[in-house]
Amino acid sequence: MKEIEAITKRLEALEILIKETRDRLPAHSTKPPVMMELLDYEDEYESLMKQAQALKSKG
C-alpha cells in the first residue's frame, strides 16, 4: 500500500505542476521548452495513473 500512497502523492504534485505549466503557456507563440515540460508532466501523470489502476486491481 505504500507504493500506491507514493503514486497518489506524486499524482497530486503533478496535477499542480501541470496547472502551473499550462498557466505559463502564452496564448500565442508557445515556447517549445515550456511545451516539452508540460508534455513530460502529462506523460508521467498518465503512466502513474496506469500503475495505480494496476495496483488497485491486484488488490
C-alpha positions as CSV (number, residue, x, y, z in Angstrom):
1,M,0.0,0.0,0.0
2,K,2.9,2.3,0.5
3,E,3.6,2.2,-3.3
4,I,0.0,3.4,-4.0
5,E,0.4,6.2,-1.5
6,A,3.6,7.4,-3.1
7,I,2.0,7.3,-6.5
8,T,-1.0,9.2,-5.2
9,K,1.2,11.9,-3.7
10,R,3.2,12.2,-6.9
11,L,-0.1,12.4,-8.9
12,E,-1.2,15.3,-6.7
13,A,2.1,17.1,-7.2
14,L,1.9,16.5,-11.0
15,E,-1.6,18.0,-11.1
16,I,-0.2,21.2,-9.6
17,L,2.8,21.2,-11.9
18,I,0.6,20.7,-15.0
19,K,-1.7,23.5,-14.0
20,E,1.2,25.9,-13.3
21,T,2.9,25.0,-16.6
22,R,-0.4,25.5,-18.5
23,D,-0.8,28.9,-16.9
24,R,2.7,29.8,-18.1
25,L,1.9,29.0,-21.7
26,P,1.2,32.1,-23.7
27,A,-2.0,32.4,-25.7
28,H,0.1,32.6,-28.9
29,S,3.6,31.5,-29.9
30,T,4.0,28.7,-27.5
31,K,7.6,28.3,-26.3
32,P,9.0,24.8,-27.1
33,P,10.7,24.3,-23.7
34,V,7.5,25.0,-21.8
35,M,5.5,22.8,-24.0
36,M,8.1,20.0,-23.6
37,E,7.9,20.4,-19.9
38,L,4.1,20.1,-20.0
39,L,4.2,17.0,-22.2
40,D,6.7,15.4,-19.8
41,Y,4.5,16.0,-16.8
42,E,1.4,14.7,-18.7
43,D,3.2,11.6,-19.8
44,E,4.4,10.9,-16.2
45,Y,0.9,11.5,-14.9
46,E,-0.6,9.1,-17.4
47,S,2.0,6.4,-16.6
48,L,1.4,6.7,-12.9
49,M,-2.4,6.5,-13.3
50,K,-1.9,3.2,-15.2
51,Q,0.3,1.9,-12.4
52,A,-2.2,3.0,-9.7
53,Q,-5.0,1.2,-11.6
54,A,-3.0,-1.9,-11.9
55,L,-2.1,-1.9,-8.2
56,K,-5.7,-1.3,-7.2
57,S,-7.0,-4.2,-9.4
58,K,-4.5,-6.6,-7.9
59,G,-6.0,-5.9,-4.5
